[in-house]
Amino acid sequence: MSRNLLASAIGVAAIAIAAFIFNPSPSNEAAAGPKLTGQMQNFVLTERLRERPDLYWSDGDGNKVRLADFAGKVVLFNYWASWCAPCQRELPGMDRIQAKMAGENFTVVALNIDRGGKPVALRNAKRLALKHLSLNLDPEQRTTRTIGLRAMPTTYLFDRQGRLLGLMEGGAEWDTPEAIALINYFIDHPNHAESLKPARS
């Protein structure tokens, strides 16, 4: 190979490498997933694509609510109870992030599982001065069996189609920059779940 041809080949290769580094494709970027920093390092990303679970519960007026009702939004889905100290610590942050980010792209569903139902949950919500979270109740704990809840608190993140993106077992501050960055990643990458492996049958 002549020097000119070799130099040309090296030049073409250099341009291709530079283009890949500085202009990564959106699909590769999405497949890489979010950067998990701070407390969000404990967030476990799901590895397999699963259909939306059939979760349903009651609102403060006794109306039936389903996860499917939030189609089109990324949902931060949190379990809490009055007897769970870490739940009490993280709920005010959940309330603040709902106030800051809730809208057509995102919402928080904080689901209370106290056996005492509405009176207990409402008393606790008032004590914590929660102003932006809706009252959601599952005193029979049906959803915990459907979803396979193992620890309290646990927070799940679902995509716009209700597919599980990941979860965190244990308390966290959900209005920190790293938590907001995690949520915004999935708002900005609605097709992230498509890069996952299909769930085993």
HUMOSUL-V763824 format. One record per residue. N is the residue number from 1. RES is the residue in three letters. SS is DSSP state (H for helix, E for strand, - for the rest). PSI is psi as a letter, one per 20 degrees, with the letter a starting at -180 (none if undefined). D_FIRST is the distance of its C-alpha to the first C-alpha in Angstrom with 1 decimal. Layout:
# HUMOSUL-V763824
n:N res:RES ss:SS psi:PSI d_first:D_FIRST
n:N res:RES ss:SS psi:PSI d_first:D_FIRST
This chain:
# HUMOSUL-V763824
n:1 res:MET ss:- psi:p d_first:0.0
n:2 res:SER ss:- psi:r d_first:3.8
n:3 res:ARG ss:H psi:h d_first:6.6
n:4 res:ASN ss:H psi:g d_first:8.3
n:5 res:LEU ss:H psi:g d_first:6.3
n:6 res:LEU ss:H psi:g d_first:6.4
n:7 res:ALA ss:H psi:h d_first:9.9
n:8 res:SER ss:H psi:g d_first:10.8
n:9 res:ALA ss:H psi:g d_first:10.2
n:10 res:ILE ss:H psi:g d_first:12.2
n:11 res:GLY ss:H psi:g d_first:14.7
n:12 res:VAL ss:H psi:g d_first:15.4
n:13 res:ALA ss:H psi:g d_first:15.9
n:14 res:ALA ss:H psi:g d_first:18.2
n:15 res:ILE ss:H psi:g d_first:20.2
n:16 res:ALA ss:H psi:g d_first:20.7
n:17 res:ILE ss:H psi:g d_first:22.0
n:18 res:ALA ss:H psi:g d_first:24.2
n:19 res:ALA ss:H psi:h d_first:25.6
n:20 res:PHE ss:H psi:g d_first:26.5
n:21 res:ILE ss:H psi:g d_first:28.2
n:22 res:PHE ss:H psi:i d_first:30.1
n:23 res:ASN ss:- psi:m d_first:30.9
n:24 res:PRO ss:- psi:q d_first:31.8
n:25 res:SER ss:- psi:q d_first:33.2
n:26 res:PRO ss:H psi:h d_first:37.0
n:27 res:SER ss:H psi:h d_first:37.0
n:28 res:ASN ss:H psi:h d_first:35.0
n:29 res:GLU ss:H psi:g d_first:37.3
n:30 res:ALA ss:H psi:g d_first:40.3
n:31 res:ALA ss:H psi:h d_first:39.2
n:32 res:ALA ss:H psi:h d_first:38.8
n:33 res:GLY ss:- psi:r d_first:42.5
n:34 res:PRO ss:- psi:q d_first:44.7
n:35 res:LYS ss:- psi:p d_first:44.5
n:36 res:LEU ss:- psi:o d_first:47.7
n:37 res:THR ss:- psi:r d_first:49.2
n:38 res:GLY ss:H psi:b d_first:52.7
n:39 res:GLN ss:H psi:h d_first:55.2
n:40 res:MET ss:H psi:i d_first:52.9
n:41 res:GLN ss:H psi:i d_first:50.9
n:42 res:ASN ss:H psi:i d_first:53.7
n:43 res:PHE ss:- psi:p d_first:53.0
n:44 res:VAL ss:E psi:o d_first:51.6
n:45 res:LEU ss:E psi:p d_first:49.2
n:46 res:THR ss:- psi:q d_first:49.8
n:47 res:GLU ss:- psi:i d_first:47.0
n:48 res:ARG ss:E psi:q d_first:48.3
n:49 res:LEU ss:E psi:p d_first:49.3
n:50 res:ARG ss:- psi:q d_first:53.0
n:51 res:GLU ss:- psi:r d_first:55.5
n:52 res:ARG ss:- psi:p d_first:58.1
n:53 res:PRO ss:- psi:q d_first:61.0
n:54 res:ASP ss:- psi:n d_first:64.4
n:55 res:LEU ss:- psi:p d_first:66.0
n:56 res:TYR ss:E psi:q d_first:69.3
n:57 res:TRP ss:E psi:a d_first:71.9
n:58 res:SER ss:E psi:q d_first:74.7
n:59 res:ASP ss:E psi:a d_first:74.8
n:60 res:GLY ss:- psi:i d_first:77.7
n:61 res:ASP ss:- psi:j d_first:79.8
n:62 res:GLY ss:- psi:j d_first:79.4
n:63 res:ASN ss:- psi:q d_first:77.0
n:64 res:LYS ss:E psi:p d_first:74.2
n:65 res:VAL ss:E psi:p d_first:70.7
n:66 res:ARG ss:E psi:q d_first:67.5
n:67 res:LEU ss:H psi:h d_first:63.9
n:68 res:ALA ss:H psi:h d_first:63.1
n:69 res:ASP ss:H psi:i d_first:65.2
n:70 res:PHE ss:H psi:j d_first:62.4
n:71 res:ALA ss:- psi:p d_first:59.7
n:72 res:GLY ss:- psi:i d_first:57.3
n:73 res:LYS ss:- psi:q d_first:57.6
n:74 res:VAL ss:E psi:p d_first:55.9
n:75 res:VAL ss:E psi:p d_first:58.9
n:76 res:LEU ss:E psi:o d_first:59.5
n:77 res:PHE ss:E psi:o d_first:62.0
n:78 res:ASN ss:E psi:p d_first:64.1
n:79 res:TYR ss:E psi:p d_first:66.9
n:80 res:TRP ss:E psi:r d_first:69.8
n:81 res:ALA ss:- psi:q d_first:73.3
n:82 res:SER ss:- psi:h d_first:76.2
n:83 res:TRP ss:- psi:i d_first:76.2
n:84 res:CYS ss:- psi:o d_first:72.5
n:85 res:ALA ss:H psi:g d_first:72.2
n:86 res:PRO ss:H psi:h d_first:68.4
n:87 res:CYS ss:H psi:g d_first:68.9
n:88 res:GLN ss:H psi:h d_first:71.4
n:89 res:ARG ss:H psi:h d_first:69.1
n:90 res:GLU ss:H psi:i d_first:66.2
n:91 res:LEU ss:H psi:g d_first:68.2
n:92 res:PRO ss:H psi:h d_first:68.8
n:93 res:GLY ss:H psi:h d_first:65.0
n:94 res:MET ss:H psi:g d_first:64.7
n:95 res:ASP ss:H psi:g d_first:67.4
n:96 res:ARG ss:H psi:h d_first:65.6
n:97 res:ILE ss:H psi:h d_first:62.3
n:98 res:GLN ss:H psi:g d_first:64.2
n:99 res:ALA ss:H psi:h d_first:65.8
n:100 res:LYS ss:H psi:h d_first:62.5
n:101 res:MET ss:H psi:i d_first:60.1
n:102 res:ALA ss:- psi:p d_first:62.2
n:103 res:GLY ss:- psi:b d_first:61.7
n:104 res:GLU ss:- psi:i d_first:60.0
n:105 res:ASN ss:- psi:i d_first:56.9
n:106 res:PHE ss:E psi:q d_first:58.5
n:107 res:THR ss:E psi:r d_first:61.7
n:108 res:VAL ss:E psi:p d_first:63.2
n:109 res:VAL ss:E psi:o d_first:65.4
n:110 res:ALA ss:E psi:o d_first:67.5
n:111 res:LEU ss:E psi:o d_first:69.4
n:112 res:ASN ss:E psi:p d_first:72.5
n:113 res:ILE ss:- psi:k d_first:73.6
n:114 res:ASP ss:- psi:p d_first:76.9
n:115 res:ARG ss:- psi:h d_first:79.5
n:116 res:GLY ss:- psi:i d_first:82.0
n:117 res:GLY ss:- psi:b d_first:80.0
n:118 res:LYS ss:H psi:g d_first:80.5
n:119 res:PRO ss:H psi:g d_first:83.3
n:120 res:VAL ss:H psi:g d_first:81.3
n:121 res:ALA ss:H psi:g d_first:77.9
n:122 res:LEU ss:H psi:g d_first:79.6
n:123 res:ARG ss:H psi:g d_first:81.5
n:124 res:ASN ss:H psi:g d_first:78.4
n:125 res:ALA ss:H psi:h d_first:76.4
n:126 res:LYS ss:H psi:g d_first:79.2
n:127 res:ARG ss:H psi:h d_first:79.3
n:128 res:LEU ss:- psi:i d_first:75.6
n:129 res:ALA ss:- psi:l d_first:76.1
n:130 res:LEU ss:- psi:o d_first:73.4
n:131 res:LYS ss:- psi:i d_first:73.6
n:132 res:HIS ss:- psi:i d_first:70.4
n:133 res:LEU ss:- psi:p d_first:69.9
n:134 res:SER ss:- psi:q d_first:71.7
n:135 res:LEU ss:- psi:p d_first:74.0
n:136 res:ASN ss:E psi:p d_first:72.5
n:137 res:LEU ss:E psi:p d_first:74.4
n:138 res:ASP ss:- psi:m d_first:73.9
n:139 res:PRO ss:- psi:h d_first:76.9
n:140 res:GLU ss:- psi:i d_first:76.6
n:141 res:GLN ss:- psi:k d_first:73.0
n:142 res:ARG ss:H psi:g d_first:71.8
n:143 res:THR ss:H psi:h d_first:68.3
n:144 res:THR ss:H psi:h d_first:67.8
n:145 res:ARG ss:H psi:h d_first:68.1
n:146 res:THR ss:H psi:g d_first:65.8
n:147 res:ILE ss:H psi:i d_first:63.1
n:148 res:GLY ss:- psi:l d_first:63.6
n:149 res:LEU ss:- psi:p d_first:64.6
n:150 res:ARG ss:- psi:h d_first:64.5
n:151 res:ALA ss:- psi:q d_first:65.2
n:152 res:MET ss:- psi:p d_first:67.0
n:153 res:PRO ss:- psi:q d_first:65.7
n:154 res:THR ss:E psi:p d_first:62.6
n:155 res:THR ss:E psi:p d_first:60.7
n:156 res:TYR ss:E psi:q d_first:58.4
n:157 res:LEU ss:E psi:p d_first:56.0
n:158 res:PHE ss:E psi:q d_first:55.7
n:159 res:ASP ss:- psi:a d_first:53.4
n:160 res:ARG ss:- psi:i d_first:54.7
n:161 res:GLN ss:- psi:j d_first:55.2
n:162 res:GLY ss:- psi:j d_first:57.1
n:163 res:ARG ss:- psi:q d_first:54.3
n:164 res:LEU ss:E psi:p d_first:54.2
n:165 res:LEU ss:E psi:h d_first:51.5
n:166 res:GLY ss:E psi:r d_first:52.7
n:167 res:LEU ss:E psi:r d_first:55.8
n:168 res:MET ss:E psi:p d_first:57.3
n:169 res:GLU ss:E psi:p d_first:60.1
n:170 res:GLY ss:- psi:r d_first:62.3
n:171 res:GLY ss:- psi:q d_first:63.2
n:172 res:ALA ss:- psi:r d_first:60.9
n:173 res:GLU ss:- psi:o d_first:61.2
n:174 res:TRP ss:- psi:j d_first:59.9
n:175 res:ASP ss:- psi:k d_first:60.1
n:176 res:THR ss:- psi:r d_first:57.7
n:177 res:PRO ss:H psi:h d_first:54.4
n:178 res:GLU ss:H psi:h d_first:52.4
n:179 res:ALA ss:H psi:g d_first:54.6
n:180 res:ILE ss:H psi:h d_first:54.4
n:181 res:ALA ss:H psi:h d_first:50.6
n:182 res:LEU ss:H psi:g d_first:50.5
n:183 res:ILE ss:H psi:g d_first:52.8
n:184 res:ASN ss:H psi:h d_first:50.9
n:185 res:TYR ss:H psi:g d_first:47.6
n:186 res:PHE ss:H psi:h d_first:49.2
n:187 res:ILE ss:H psi:g d_first:50.9
n:188 res:ASP ss:H psi:i d_first:47.6
n:189 res:HIS ss:- psi:m d_first:45.7
n:190 res:PRO ss:- psi:i d_first:48.1
n:191 res:ASN ss:- psi:j d_first:45.6
n:192 res:HIS ss:H psi:g d_first:44.8
n:193 res:ALA ss:H psi:h d_first:46.8
n:194 res:GLU ss:H psi:i d_first:44.6
n:195 res:SER ss:H psi:i d_first:41.8
n:196 res:LEU ss:- psi:q d_first:44.2
n:197 res:LYS ss:E psi:q d_first:44.4
n:198 res:PRO ss:E psi:q d_first:47.4
n:199 res:ALA ss:- psi:q d_first:50.6
n:200 res:ARG ss:- psi:p d_first:51.5
n:201 res:SER ss:- psi:none d_first:54.3
